[in-house]
Amino acid sequence: MSDSAGDRRGGRPCPVCETPLYRRHCKYVCPHHGVVYDCSDPF
Ligand SMILES: [Zn+2]
């Protein structure tokens, strides 16, 4: 997984479908897959 691939504005892509995730509180949510990361996951 590449952490410094250019998404520095909080727009991490979904690892499954590469749709830009949106942030909800401390979670990253894919519109297709639901919560992909949350604040308990190490980045
Ligand atoms: Zn997805």
mmCIF file of the protein (N, C-alpha, C, O) and its ligand, coordinates in Angstrom:
data_MODEL
# 
_entry.id   MODEL 
# 
loop_
_entity.id 
_entity.type 
_entity.pdbx_number_of_molecules 
1 polymer     1 
2 non-polymer 1 
# 
_entity_poly.entity_id                      1 
_entity_poly.type                           'polypeptide(L)' 
_entity_poly.nstd_linkage                   no 
_entity_poly.nstd_monomer                   no 
_entity_poly.pdbx_seq_one_letter_code       MSDSAGDRRGGRPCPVCETPLYRRHCKYVCPHHGVVYDCSDPF 
_entity_poly.pdbx_seq_one_letter_code_can   MSDSAGDRRGGRPCPVCETPLYRRHCKYVCPHHGVVYDCSDPF 
_entity_poly.pdbx_strand_id                 A 
# 
loop_
_entity_poly_seq.entity_id 
_entity_poly_seq.num 
_entity_poly_seq.mon_id 
_entity_poly_seq.hetero 
1 1  MET n 
1 2  SER n 
1 3  ASP n 
1 4  SER n 
1 5  ALA n 
1 6  GLY n 
1 7  ASP n 
1 8  ARG n 
1 9  ARG n 
1 10 GLY n 
1 11 GLY n 
1 12 ARG n 
1 13 PRO n 
1 14 CYS n 
1 15 PRO n 
1 16 VAL n 
1 17 CYS n 
1 18 GLU n 
1 19 THR n 
1 20 PRO n 
1 21 LEU n 
1 22 TYR n 
1 23 ARG n 
1 24 ARG n 
1 25 HIS n 
1 26 CYS n 
1 27 LYS n 
1 28 TYR n 
1 29 VAL n 
1 30 CYS n 
1 31 PRO n 
1 32 HIS n 
1 33 HIS n 
1 34 GLY n 
1 35 VAL n 
1 36 VAL n 
1 37 TYR n 
1 38 ASP n 
1 39 CYS n 
1 40 SER n 
1 41 ASP n 
1 42 PRO n 
1 43 PHE n 
# 
loop_
_struct_asym.id 
_struct_asym.entity_id 
A 1 
B 2 
# 
loop_
_chem_comp.id 
_chem_comp.type 
_chem_comp.mon_nstd_flag 
ALA 'L-peptide linking' y 
ARG 'L-peptide linking' y 
ASP 'L-peptide linking' y 
CYS 'L-peptide linking' y 
GLU 'L-peptide linking' y 
GLY 'peptide linking'   y 
HIS 'L-peptide linking' y 
LEU 'L-peptide linking' y 
LYS 'L-peptide linking' y 
MET 'L-peptide linking' y 
PHE 'L-peptide linking' y 
PRO 'L-peptide linking' y 
SER 'L-peptide linking' y 
THR 'L-peptide linking' y 
TYR 'L-peptide linking' y 
VAL 'L-peptide linking' y 
ZN  non-polymer         . 
# 
_pdbx_entity_nonpoly.entity_id   2 
_pdbx_entity_nonpoly.name        ? 
_pdbx_entity_nonpoly.comp_id     ZN 
# 
_pdbx_nonpoly_scheme.asym_id         B 
_pdbx_nonpoly_scheme.entity_id       2 
_pdbx_nonpoly_scheme.mon_id          ZN 
_pdbx_nonpoly_scheme.ndb_seq_num     1 
_pdbx_nonpoly_scheme.pdb_seq_num     101 
_pdbx_nonpoly_scheme.auth_seq_num    101 
_pdbx_nonpoly_scheme.pdb_mon_id      ZN 
_pdbx_nonpoly_scheme.auth_mon_id     ZN 
_pdbx_nonpoly_scheme.pdb_strand_id   A 
_pdbx_nonpoly_scheme.pdb_ins_code    . 
# 
loop_
_atom_site.group_PDB 
_atom_site.id 
_atom_site.type_symbol 
_atom_site.label_atom_id 
_atom_site.label_alt_id 
_atom_site.label_comp_id 
_atom_site.label_asym_id 
_atom_site.label_entity_id 
_atom_site.label_seq_id 
_atom_site.pdbx_PDB_ins_code 
_atom_site.Cartn_x 
_atom_site.Cartn_y 
_atom_site.Cartn_z 
_atom_site.occupancy 
_atom_site.B_iso_or_equiv 
_atom_site.pdbx_formal_charge 
_atom_site.auth_seq_id 
_atom_site.auth_comp_id 
_atom_site.auth_asym_id 
_atom_site.auth_atom_id 
_atom_site.pdbx_PDB_model_num 
ATOM   1   N  N  . MET A 1 1  ? 0.836   -1.197 0.000  1.00 0.00 ? 1   MET A N  1 
ATOM   2   C  CA . MET A 1 1  ? 0.000   0.000  0.000  1.00 0.00 ? 1   MET A CA 1 
ATOM   3   C  C  . MET A 1 1  ? 0.870   1.246  0.000  1.00 0.00 ? 1   MET A C  1 
ATOM   4   O  O  . MET A 1 1  ? 1.812   1.334  0.788  1.00 0.00 ? 1   MET A O  1 
ATOM   5   N  N  . SER A 1 2  ? 0.583   2.198  -0.852 1.00 0.00 ? 2   SER A N  1 
ATOM   6   C  CA . SER A 1 2  ? 1.409   3.389  -0.952 1.00 0.00 ? 2   SER A CA 1 
ATOM   7   C  C  . SER A 1 2  ? 0.758   4.546  -0.225 1.00 0.00 ? 2   SER A C  1 
ATOM   8   O  O  . SER A 1 2  ? -0.309  5.014  -0.622 1.00 0.00 ? 2   SER A O  1 
ATOM   9   N  N  . ASP A 1 3  ? 1.386   5.003  0.825  1.00 0.00 ? 3   ASP A N  1 
ATOM   10  C  CA . ASP A 1 3  ? 0.794   6.045  1.643  1.00 0.00 ? 3   ASP A CA 1 
ATOM   11  C  C  . ASP A 1 3  ? 1.069   7.443  1.138  1.00 0.00 ? 3   ASP A C  1 
ATOM   12  O  O  . ASP A 1 3  ? 0.309   8.367  1.427  1.00 0.00 ? 3   ASP A O  1 
ATOM   13  N  N  . SER A 1 4  ? 2.147   7.614  0.389  1.00 0.00 ? 4   SER A N  1 
ATOM   14  C  CA . SER A 1 4  ? 2.508   8.944  -0.075 1.00 0.00 ? 4   SER A CA 1 
ATOM   15  C  C  . SER A 1 4  ? 2.384   9.041  -1.587 1.00 0.00 ? 4   SER A C  1 
ATOM   16  O  O  . SER A 1 4  ? 3.280   9.545  -2.265 1.00 0.00 ? 4   SER A O  1 
ATOM   17  N  N  . ALA A 1 5  ? 1.292   8.566  -2.094 1.00 0.00 ? 5   ALA A N  1 
ATOM   18  C  CA . ALA A 1 5  ? 1.107   8.537  -3.531 1.00 0.00 ? 5   ALA A CA 1 
ATOM   19  C  C  . ALA A 1 5  ? 0.476   9.817  -4.069 1.00 0.00 ? 5   ALA A C  1 
ATOM   20  O  O  . ALA A 1 5  ? 0.118   9.886  -5.245 1.00 0.00 ? 5   ALA A O  1 
ATOM   21  N  N  . GLY A 1 6  ? 0.340   10.812 -3.230 1.00 0.00 ? 6   GLY A N  1 
ATOM   22  C  CA . GLY A 1 6  ? -0.139  12.078 -3.718 1.00 0.00 ? 6   GLY A CA 1 
ATOM   23  C  C  . GLY A 1 6  ? -1.453  12.546 -3.107 1.00 0.00 ? 6   GLY A C  1 
ATOM   24  O  O  . GLY A 1 6  ? -1.883  13.670 -3.363 1.00 0.00 ? 6   GLY A O  1 
ATOM   25  N  N  . ASP A 1 7  ? -2.080  11.728 -2.328 1.00 0.00 ? 7   ASP A N  1 
ATOM   26  C  CA . ASP A 1 7  ? -3.320  12.157 -1.697 1.00 0.00 ? 7   ASP A CA 1 
ATOM   27  C  C  . ASP A 1 7  ? -3.010  12.750 -0.332 1.00 0.00 ? 7   ASP A C  1 
ATOM   28  O  O  . ASP A 1 7  ? -2.947  12.039 0.671  1.00 0.00 ? 7   ASP A O  1 
ATOM   29  N  N  . ARG A 1 8  ? -2.823  14.030 -0.311 1.00 0.00 ? 8   ARG A N  1 
ATOM   30  C  CA . ARG A 1 8  ? -2.461  14.675 0.949  1.00 0.00 ? 8   ARG A CA 1 
ATOM   31  C  C  . ARG A 1 8  ? -3.590  15.527 1.491  1.00 0.00 ? 8   ARG A C  1 
ATOM   32  O  O  . ARG A 1 8  ? -3.419  16.209 2.501  1.00 0.00 ? 8   ARG A O  1 
ATOM   33  N  N  . ARG A 1 9  ? -4.720  15.499 0.848  1.00 0.00 ? 9   ARG A N  1 
ATOM   34  C  CA . ARG A 1 9  ? -5.822  16.341 1.282  1.00 0.00 ? 9   ARG A CA 1 
ATOM   35  C  C  . ARG A 1 9  ? -6.927  15.516 1.933  1.00 0.00 ? 9   ARG A C  1 
ATOM   36  O  O  . ARG A 1 9  ? -8.070  15.963 2.023  1.00 0.00 ? 9   ARG A O  1 
ATOM   37  N  N  . GLY A 1 10 ? -6.595  14.347 2.372  1.00 0.00 ? 10  GLY A N  1 
ATOM   38  C  CA . GLY A 1 10 ? -7.603  13.499 3.012  1.00 0.00 ? 10  GLY A CA 1 
ATOM   39  C  C  . GLY A 1 10 ? -8.411  12.698 2.013  1.00 0.00 ? 10  GLY A C  1 
ATOM   40  O  O  . GLY A 1 10 ? -9.369  12.022 2.387  1.00 0.00 ? 10  GLY A O  1 
ATOM   41  N  N  . GLY A 1 11 ? -8.031  12.767 0.734  1.00 0.00 ? 11  GLY A N  1 
ATOM   42  C  CA . GLY A 1 11 ? -8.790  12.050 -0.272 1.00 0.00 ? 11  GLY A CA 1 
ATOM   43  C  C  . GLY A 1 11 ? -8.184  10.702 -0.595 1.00 0.00 ? 11  GLY A C  1 
ATOM   44  O  O  . GLY A 1 11 ? -7.767  10.459 -1.727 1.00 0.00 ? 11  GLY A O  1 
ATOM   45  N  N  . ARG A 1 12 ? -8.134  9.838  0.379  1.00 0.00 ? 12  ARG A N  1 
ATOM   46  C  CA . ARG A 1 12 ? -7.584  8.515  0.124  1.00 0.00 ? 12  ARG A CA 1 
ATOM   47  C  C  . ARG A 1 12 ? -8.549  7.723  -0.742 1.00 0.00 ? 12  ARG A C  1 
ATOM   48  O  O  . ARG A 1 12 ? -9.759  7.767  -0.524 1.00 0.00 ? 12  ARG A O  1 
ATOM   49  N  N  . PRO A 1 13 ? -8.022  7.001  -1.722 1.00 0.00 ? 13  PRO A N  1 
ATOM   50  C  CA . PRO A 1 13 ? -8.904  6.190  -2.543 1.00 0.00 ? 13  PRO A CA 1 
ATOM   51  C  C  . PRO A 1 13 ? -9.254  4.880  -1.861 1.00 0.00 ? 13  PRO A C  1 
ATOM   52  O  O  . PRO A 1 13 ? -8.491  4.362  -1.045 1.00 0.00 ? 13  PRO A O  1 
ATOM   53  N  N  . CYS A 1 14 ? -10.391 4.368  -2.200 1.00 0.00 ? 14  CYS A N  1 
ATOM   54  C  CA . CYS A 1 14 ? -10.787 3.052  -1.712 1.00 0.00 ? 14  CYS A CA 1 
ATOM   55  C  C  . CYS A 1 14 ? -9.805  2.009  -2.228 1.00 0.00 ? 14  CYS A C  1 
ATOM   56  O  O  . CYS A 1 14 ? -9.512  1.998  -3.423 1.00 0.00 ? 14  CYS A O  1 
ATOM   57  N  N  . PRO A 1 15 ? -9.290  1.137  -1.380 1.00 0.00 ? 15  PRO A N  1 
ATOM   58  C  CA . PRO A 1 15 ? -8.339  0.117  -1.837 1.00 0.00 ? 15  PRO A CA 1 
ATOM   59  C  C  . PRO A 1 15 ? -8.977  -0.919 -2.742 1.00 0.00 ? 15  PRO A C  1 
ATOM   60  O  O  . PRO A 1 15 ? -8.278  -1.675 -3.417 1.00 0.00 ? 15  PRO A O  1 
ATOM   61  N  N  . VAL A 1 16 ? -10.265 -0.958 -2.758 1.00 0.00 ? 16  VAL A N  1 
ATOM   62  C  CA . VAL A 1 16 ? -10.970 -1.952 -3.568 1.00 0.00 ? 16  VAL A CA 1 
ATOM   63  C  C  . VAL A 1 16 ? -11.344 -1.389 -4.927 1.00 0.00 ? 16  VAL A C  1 
ATOM   64  O  O  . VAL A 1 16 ? -11.049 -1.994 -5.958 1.00 0.00 ? 16  VAL A O  1 
ATOM   65  N  N  . CYS A 1 17 ? -12.001 -0.220 -4.931 1.00 0.00 ? 17  CYS A N  1 
ATOM   66  C  CA . CYS A 1 17 ? -12.538 0.302  -6.186 1.00 0.00 ? 17  CYS A CA 1 
ATOM   67  C  C  . CYS A 1 17 ? -11.917 1.637  -6.598 1.00 0.00 ? 17  CYS A C  1 
ATOM   68  O  O  . CYS A 1 17 ? -12.239 2.171  -7.660 1.00 0.00 ? 17  CYS A O  1 
ATOM   69  N  N  . GLU A 1 18 ? -11.012 2.184  -5.747 1.00 0.00 ? 18  GLU A N  1 
ATOM   70  C  CA . GLU A 1 18 ? -10.295 3.415  -6.039 1.00 0.00 ? 18  GLU A CA 1 
ATOM   71  C  C  . GLU A 1 18 ? -11.180 4.646  -6.137 1.00 0.00 ? 18  GLU A C  1 
ATOM   72  O  O  . GLU A 1 18 ? -10.728 5.694  -6.600 1.00 0.00 ? 18  GLU A O  1 
ATOM   73  N  N  . THR A 1 19 ? -12.391 4.542  -5.723 1.00 0.00 ? 19  THR A N  1 
ATOM   74  C  CA . THR A 1 19 ? -13.223 5.733  -5.573 1.00 0.00 ? 19  THR A CA 1 
ATOM   75  C  C  . THR A 1 19 ? -12.689 6.564  -4.423 1.00 0.00 ? 19  THR A C  1 
ATOM   76  O  O  . THR A 1 19 ? -12.374 6.013  -3.368 1.00 0.00 ? 19  THR A O  1 
ATOM   77  N  N  . PRO A 1 20 ? -12.575 7.882  -4.595 1.00 0.00 ? 20  PRO A N  1 
ATOM   78  C  CA . PRO A 1 20 ? -12.110 8.708  -3.476 1.00 0.00 ? 20  PRO A CA 1 
ATOM   79  C  C  . PRO A 1 20 ? -13.038 8.562  -2.272 1.00 0.00 ? 20  PRO A C  1 
ATOM   80  O  O  . PRO A 1 20 ? -14.258 8.682  -2.380 1.00 0.00 ? 20  PRO A O  1 
ATOM   81  N  N  . LEU A 1 21 ? -12.421 8.301  -1.132 1.00 0.00 ? 21  LEU A N  1 
ATOM   82  C  CA . LEU A 1 21 ? -13.204 8.173  0.078  1.00 0.00 ? 21  LEU A CA 1 
ATOM   83  C  C  . LEU A 1 21 ? -13.579 9.542  0.611  1.00 0.00 ? 21  LEU A C  1 
ATOM   84  O  O  . LEU A 1 21 ? -12.891 10.532 0.363  1.00 0.00 ? 21  LEU A O  1 
ATOM   85  N  N  . TYR A 1 22 ? -14.657 9.583  1.330  1.00 0.00 ? 22  TYR A N  1 
ATOM   86  C  CA . TYR A 1 22 ? -14.940 10.812 2.056  1.00 0.00 ? 22  TYR A CA 1 
ATOM   87  C  C  . TYR A 1 22 ? -14.821 10.547 3.543  1.00 0.00 ? 22  TYR A C  1 
ATOM   88  O  O  . TYR A 1 22 ? -14.978 9.415  3.999  1.00 0.00 ? 22  TYR A O  1 
ATOM   89  N  N  . ARG A 1 23 ? -14.545 11.591 4.287  1.00 0.00 ? 23  ARG A N  1 
ATOM   90  C  CA . ARG A 1 23 ? -14.323 11.449 5.718  1.00 0.00 ? 23  ARG A CA 1 
ATOM   91  C  C  . ARG A 1 23 ? -15.590 11.761 6.477  1.00 0.00 ? 23  ARG A C  1 
ATOM   92  O  O  . ARG A 1 23 ? -16.263 12.759 6.222  1.00 0.00 ? 23  ARG A O  1 
ATOM   93  N  N  . ARG A 1 24 ? -15.900 10.892 7.411  1.00 0.00 ? 24  ARG A N  1 
ATOM   94  C  CA . ARG A 1 24 ? -17.022 11.163 8.290  1.00 0.00 ? 24  ARG A CA 1 
ATOM   95  C  C  . ARG A 1 24 ? -16.501 10.984 9.696  1.00 0.00 ? 24  ARG A C  1 
ATOM   96  O  O  . ARG A 1 24 ? -16.199 9.864  10.108 1.00 0.00 ? 24  ARG A O  1 
ATOM   97  N  N  . HIS A 1 25 ? -16.391 12.071 10.439 1.00 0.00 ? 25  HIS A N  1 
ATOM   98  C  CA . HIS A 1 25 ? -15.710 12.057 11.725 1.00 0.00 ? 25  HIS A CA 1 
ATOM   99  C  C  . HIS A 1 25 ? -14.305 11.514 11.501 1.00 0.00 ? 25  HIS A C  1 
ATOM   100 O  O  . HIS A 1 25 ? -13.544 12.102 10.732 1.00 0.00 ? 25  HIS A O  1 
ATOM   101 N  N  . CYS A 1 26 ? -13.943 10.432 12.137 1.00 0.00 ? 26  CYS A N  1 
ATOM   102 C  CA . CYS A 1 26 ? -12.587 9.921  11.914 1.00 0.00 ? 26  CYS A CA 1 
ATOM   103 C  C  . CYS A 1 26 ? -12.619 8.672  11.049 1.00 0.00 ? 26  CYS A C  1 
ATOM   104 O  O  . CYS A 1 26 ? -11.688 7.868  11.085 1.00 0.00 ? 26  CYS A O  1 
ATOM   105 N  N  . LYS A 1 27 ? -13.671 8.506  10.283 1.00 0.00 ? 27  LYS A N  1 
ATOM   106 C  CA . LYS A 1 27 ? -13.749 7.338  9.427  1.00 0.00 ? 27  LYS A CA 1 
ATOM   107 C  C  . LYS A 1 27 ? -13.642 7.744  7.977  1.00 0.00 ? 27  LYS A C  1 
ATOM   108 O  O  . LYS A 1 27 ? -14.064 8.836  7.595  1.00 0.00 ? 27  LYS A O  1 
ATOM   109 N  N  . TYR A 1 28 ? -13.084 6.874  7.179  1.00 0.00 ? 28  TYR A N  1 
ATOM   110 C  CA . TYR A 1 28 ? -13.065 7.051  5.744  1.00 0.00 ? 28  TYR A CA 1 
ATOM   111 C  C  . TYR A 1 28 ? -14.095 6.111  5.150  1.00 0.00 ? 28  TYR A C  1 
ATOM   112 O  O  . TYR A 1 28 ? -14.064 4.900  5.369  1.00 0.00 ? 28  TYR A O  1 
ATOM   113 N  N  . VAL A 1 29 ? -15.004 6.697  4.397  1.00 0.00 ? 29  VAL A N  1 
ATOM   114 C  CA . VAL A 1 29 ? -16.141 5.937  3.922  1.00 0.00 ? 29  VAL A CA 1 
ATOM   115 C  C  . VAL A 1 29 ? -16.135 5.889  2.402  1.00 0.00 ? 29  VAL A C  1 
ATOM   116 O  O  . VAL A 1 29 ? -16.054 6.926  1.744  1.00 0.00 ? 29  VAL A O  1 
ATOM   117 N  N  . CYS A 1 30 ? -16.221 4.706  1.856  1.00 0.00 ? 30  CYS A N  1 
ATOM   118 C  CA . CYS A 1 30 ? -16.402 4.530  0.423  1.00 0.00 ? 30  CYS A CA 1 
ATOM   119 C  C  . CYS A 1 30 ? -17.894 4.521  0.131  1.00 0.00 ? 30  CYS A C  1 
ATOM   120 O  O  . CYS A 1 30 ? -18.649 3.839  0.824  1.00 0.00 ? 30  CYS A O  1 
ATOM   121 N  N  . PRO A 1 31 ? -18.332 5.256  -0.870 1.00 0.00 ? 31  PRO A N  1 
ATOM   122 C  CA . PRO A 1 31 ? -19.763 5.255  -1.192 1.00 0.00 ? 31  PRO A CA 1 
ATOM   123 C  C  . PRO A 1 31 ? -20.259 3.894  -1.648 1.00 0.00 ? 31  PRO A C  1 
ATOM   124 O  O  . PRO A 1 31 ? -21.462 3.633  -1.644 1.00 0.00 ? 31  PRO A O  1 
ATOM   125 N  N  . HIS A 1 32 ? -19.332 3.022  -2.042 1.00 0.00 ? 32  HIS A N  1 
ATOM   126 C  CA . HIS A 1 32 ? -19.733 1.697  -2.504 1.00 0.00 ? 32  HIS A CA 1 
ATOM   127 C  C  . HIS A 1 32 ? -19.552 0.617  -1.449 1.00 0.00 ? 32  HIS A C  1 
ATOM   128 O  O  . HIS A 1 32 ? -20.306 -0.356 -1.404 1.00 0.00 ? 32  HIS A O  1 
ATOM   129 N  N  . HIS A 1 33 ? -18.545 0.798  -0.602 1.00 0.00 ? 33  HIS A N  1 
ATOM   130 C  CA . HIS A 1 33 ? -18.194 -0.264 0.331  1.00 0.00 ? 33  HIS A CA 1 
ATOM   131 C  C  . HIS A 1 33 ? -18.432 0.086  1.779  1.00 0.00 ? 33  HIS A C  1 
ATOM   132 O  O  . HIS A 1 33 ? -18.242 -0.756 2.657  1.00 0.00 ? 33  HIS A O  1 
ATOM   133 N  N  . GLY A 1 34 ? -18.844 1.307  2.048  1.00 0.00 ? 34  GLY A N  1 
ATOM   134 C  CA . GLY A 1 34 ? -19.046 1.718  3.435  1.00 0.00 ? 34  GLY A CA 1 
ATOM   135 C  C  . GLY A 1 34 ? -17.732 2.113  4.086  1.00 0.00 ? 34  GLY A C  1 
ATOM   136 O  O  . GLY A 1 34 ? -16.801 2.547  3.407  1.00 0.00 ? 34  GLY A O  1 
ATOM   137 N  N  . VAL A 1 35 ? -17.659 1.968  5.369  1.00 0.00 ? 35  VAL A N  1 
ATOM   138 C  CA . VAL A 1 35 ? -16.464 2.382  6.096  1.00 0.00 ? 35  VAL A CA 1 
ATOM   139 C  C  . VAL A 1 35 ? -15.298 1.471  5.736  1.00 0.00 ? 35  VAL A C  1 
ATOM   140 O  O  . VAL A 1 35 ? -15.360 0.256  5.926  1.00 0.00 ? 35  VAL A O  1 
ATOM   141 N  N  . VAL A 1 36 ? -14.236 2.075  5.215  1.00 0.00 ? 36  VAL A N  1 
ATOM   142 C  CA . VAL A 1 36 ? -13.060 1.318  4.812  1.00 0.00 ? 36  VAL A CA 1 
ATOM   143 C  C  . VAL A 1 36 ? -11.981 1.395  5.884  1.00 0.00 ? 36  VAL A C  1 
ATOM   144 O  O  . VAL A 1 36 ? -11.341 0.397  6.216  1.00 0.00 ? 36  VAL A O  1 
ATOM   145 N  N  . TYR A 1 37 ? -11.791 2.604  6.423  1.00 0.00 ? 37  TYR A N  1 
ATOM   146 C  CA . TYR A 1 37 ? -10.844 2.789  7.522  1.00 0.00 ? 37  TYR A CA 1 
ATOM   147 C  C  . TYR A 1 37 ? -11.583 3.513  8.630  1.00 0.00 ? 37  TYR A C  1 
ATOM   148 O  O  . TYR A 1 37 ? -12.508 4.282  8.369  1.00 0.00 ? 37  TYR A O  1 
ATOM   149 N  N  . ASP A 1 38 ? -11.186 3.273  9.834  1.00 0.00 ? 38  ASP A N  1 
ATOM   150 C  CA . ASP A 1 38 ? -11.639 4.178  10.870 1.00 0.00 ? 38  ASP A CA 1 
ATOM   151 C  C  . ASP A 1 38 ? -10.490 4.517  11.790 1.00 0.00 ? 38  ASP A C  1 
ATOM   152 O  O  . ASP A 1 38 ? -9.366  4.044  11.619 1.00 0.00 ? 38  ASP A O  1 
ATOM   153 N  N  . CYS A 1 39 ? -10.794 5.340  12.763 1.00 0.00 ? 39  CYS A N  1 
ATOM   154 C  CA . CYS A 1 39 ? -9.725  5.948  13.561 1.00 0.00 ? 39  CYS A CA 1 
ATOM   155 C  C  . CYS A 1 39 ? -8.975  4.919  14.402 1.00 0.00 ? 39  CYS A C  1 
ATOM   156 O  O  . CYS A 1 39 ? -7.913  5.234  14.939 1.00 0.00 ? 39  CYS A O  1 
ATOM   157 N  N  . SER A 1 40 ? -9.481  3.735  14.528 1.00 0.00 ? 40  SER A N  1 
ATOM   158 C  CA . SER A 1 40 ? -8.756  2.722  15.296 1.00 0.00 ? 40  SER A CA 1 
ATOM   159 C  C  . SER A 1 40 ? -7.756  1.962  14.438 1.00 0.00 ? 40  SER A C  1 
ATOM   160 O  O  . SER A 1 40 ? -6.956  1.179  14.951 1.00 0.00 ? 40  SER A O  1 
ATOM   161 N  N  . ASP A 1 41 ? -7.802  2.195  13.123 1.00 0.00 ? 41  ASP A N  1 
ATOM   162 C  CA . ASP A 1 41 ? -6.842  1.531  12.247 1.00 0.00 ? 41  ASP A CA 1 
ATOM   163 C  C  . ASP A 1 41 ? -5.550  2.342  12.161 1.00 0.00 ? 41  ASP A C  1 
ATOM   164 O  O  . ASP A 1 41 ? -5.605  3.566  12.039 1.00 0.00 ? 41  ASP A O  1 
ATOM   165 N  N  . PRO A 1 42 ? -4.420  1.705  12.222 1.00 0.00 ? 42  PRO A N  1 
ATOM   166 C  CA . PRO A 1 42 ? -3.165  2.432  12.019 1.00 0.00 ? 42  PRO A CA 1 
ATOM   167 C  C  . PRO A 1 42 ? -3.008  2.827  10.565 1.00 0.00 ? 42  PRO A C  1 
ATOM   168 O  O  . PRO A 1 42 ? -3.286  2.040  9.661  1.00 0.00 ? 42  PRO A O  1 
ATOM   169 N  N  . PHE A 1 43 ? -2.566  4.036  10.352 1.00 0.00 ? 43  PHE A N  1 
ATOM   170 C  CA . PHE A 1 43 ? -2.373  4.474  8.977  1.00 0.00 ? 43  PHE A CA 1 
ATOM   171 C  C  . PHE A 1 43 ? -0.933  4.290  8.559  1.00 0.00 ? 43  PHE A C  1 
ATOM   172 O  O  . PHE A 1 43 ? -0.575  4.606  7.424  1.00 0.00 ? 43  PHE A O  1 
HETATM 173 ZN ZN . ZN  B 2 .  ? -14.891 1.067  -2.606 1.00 0.00 2 101 ZN  A ZN 1 
# 
